[in-house]
Amino acid sequence: MTRAAALALCAVATFPGMAAADLPTAGTCVRNVTSATGYVERTTLAWSDQGAVIGLTIGEVEGRLHGLRAHDEGFKLSVLFEHEYLGPSEMVLFSVFLRGKQRYRIGWISYDELEGGGRAVATMNAFADADCEITF
């Protein structure tokens, strides 16, 4: 059984109303956030069960799928990657049904690794709306 199939089965067991077919198999997303100075920060995410490519200000980095599960009325996707300057990081994509339509939000977090082997949040890039094309 593949990791994606196992995750889908876990989602069905956790959310009986959600079928495994309701979870996406791939997607591409673009998130543009404009600062008060007019600078546009562009983040991209392309993913499938084969992995992910994340586009950040520093360039493109490869990521690995960490989790895909049902979340409220949509789904949550988590991708782990190594940020050139900030170290271990995680990008999260939420699918939410809001104001009568399906919407997507992306944010990311970097972590400090603790001596005991755990991790603590170091920085957080706020969640913002993204335009996504999702394949189910």
C-alpha positions as CSV (number, residue, x, y, z in Angstrom):
1,M,0.0,0.0,0.0
2,T,1.4,3.4,-0.9
3,R,1.7,6.2,1.6
4,A,-1.0,8.2,-0.2
5,A,-3.4,5.3,-0.1
6,A,-2.8,4.8,3.6
7,L,-3.4,8.5,4.3
8,A,-6.6,8.3,2.3
9,L,-7.8,5.3,4.3
10,C,-7.0,7.2,7.5
11,A,-9.0,10.1,6.4
12,V,-12.0,7.9,5.6
13,A,-11.7,6.2,9.0
14,T,-11.5,9.6,10.7
15,F,-14.3,11.3,8.6
16,P,-16.9,8.7,7.7
17,G,-18.7,11.1,5.4
18,M,-15.7,11.6,3.3
19,A,-14.7,9.1,0.6
20,A,-11.1,8.5,-0.4
21,A,-12.1,9.8,-3.8
22,D,-12.8,13.2,-2.2
23,L,-9.2,13.8,-1.4
24,P,-7.1,15.4,-4.2
25,T,-4.4,13.5,-6.1
26,A,-2.4,16.6,-7.4
27,G,-2.6,20.3,-7.7
28,T,-0.9,23.6,-8.6
29,C,-1.3,26.8,-6.6
30,V,-0.1,30.4,-6.8
31,R,-0.2,32.8,-3.8
32,N,0.5,36.5,-4.3
33,V,0.7,38.8,-1.3
34,T,1.3,42.5,-1.8
35,S,3.0,44.4,1.0
36,A,2.2,48.0,2.0
37,T,5.2,49.1,-0.2
38,G,3.8,47.4,-3.2
39,Y,6.2,44.5,-3.2
40,V,4.5,41.3,-4.4
41,E,5.7,38.1,-2.7
42,R,4.8,35.1,-5.0
43,T,4.7,31.6,-3.7
44,T,3.9,28.6,-5.9
45,L,3.2,24.9,-5.0
46,A,2.9,22.1,-7.5
47,W,2.4,18.6,-6.0
48,S,1.3,15.0,-6.6
49,D,1.9,11.7,-4.9
50,Q,5.4,11.9,-6.4
51,G,6.4,14.9,-4.4
52,A,6.2,18.7,-4.6
53,V,8.0,21.7,-6.1
54,I,7.8,24.9,-4.1
55,G,8.6,28.3,-5.6
56,L,9.7,31.0,-3.1
57,T,11.6,34.2,-3.4
58,I,14.9,32.3,-3.0
59,G,14.0,30.0,-6.0
60,E,12.5,26.6,-6.4
61,V,12.9,23.8,-3.8
62,E,11.8,20.2,-3.8
63,G,9.5,19.0,-1.0
64,R,8.1,15.8,0.2
65,L,4.5,15.1,1.1
66,H,4.1,14.9,4.8
67,G,0.3,14.6,5.1
68,L,-3.0,14.8,3.2
69,R,-6.2,14.5,5.1
70,A,-9.8,15.7,5.3
71,H,-10.1,19.0,7.2
72,D,-13.5,20.5,8.0
73,E,-15.3,20.6,4.7
74,G,-12.1,20.4,2.6
75,F,-8.6,19.1,3.0
76,K,-5.2,19.9,4.5
77,L,-2.0,19.2,2.6
78,S,1.4,19.4,4.4
79,V,4.7,19.5,2.5
80,L,8.2,19.4,4.2
81,F,11.1,21.1,2.5
82,E,14.6,22.6,3.3
83,H,14.7,26.4,3.1
84,E,18.1,27.7,2.1
85,Y,18.3,30.2,4.9
86,L,15.7,29.2,7.4
87,G,16.3,25.4,7.5
88,P,13.6,22.8,8.0
89,S,10.2,24.2,6.8
90,E,6.7,23.1,6.2
91,M,4.2,24.5,3.7
92,V,0.5,23.9,4.4
93,L,-2.4,24.2,2.0
94,F,-5.9,24.3,3.3
95,S,-9.0,23.9,1.3
96,V,-12.0,25.7,2.9
97,F,-15.6,26.3,1.9
98,L,-16.1,30.0,2.7
99,R,-18.7,32.6,1.6
100,G,-20.4,30.1,-0.7
101,K,-17.3,28.9,-2.6
102,Q,-14.3,26.6,-2.3
103,R,-11.2,28.6,-1.4
104,Y,-7.5,27.7,-0.8
105,R,-5.0,29.2,1.6
106,I,-1.3,28.6,1.8
107,G,1.2,29.5,4.5
108,W,4.5,28.2,5.7
109,I,6.5,27.7,8.9
110,S,10.2,27.2,9.5
111,Y,11.5,25.2,12.5
112,D,14.4,25.2,14.9
113,E,15.6,21.7,15.7
114,L,15.9,21.1,19.4
115,E,18.7,19.2,21.0
116,G,16.4,16.4,22.1
117,G,15.3,15.8,18.5
118,G,12.0,17.8,18.5
119,R,11.3,21.0,16.8
120,A,10.0,24.5,17.7
121,V,8.5,27.1,15.4
122,A,11.1,29.7,14.3
123,T,9.3,31.8,11.7
124,M,5.8,31.8,10.3
125,N,4.7,33.2,6.9
126,A,1.0,34.1,7.3
127,F,-1.7,32.2,5.5
128,A,-3.1,33.9,2.5
129,D,-5.6,33.1,-0.3
130,A,-4.2,31.2,-3.3
131,D,-5.5,30.4,-6.7
132,C,-5.4,26.6,-7.2
133,E,-6.2,24.0,-9.8
134,I,-6.8,20.7,-8.0
135,T,-7.2,17.2,-9.4
136,F,-9.4,14.7,-7.7
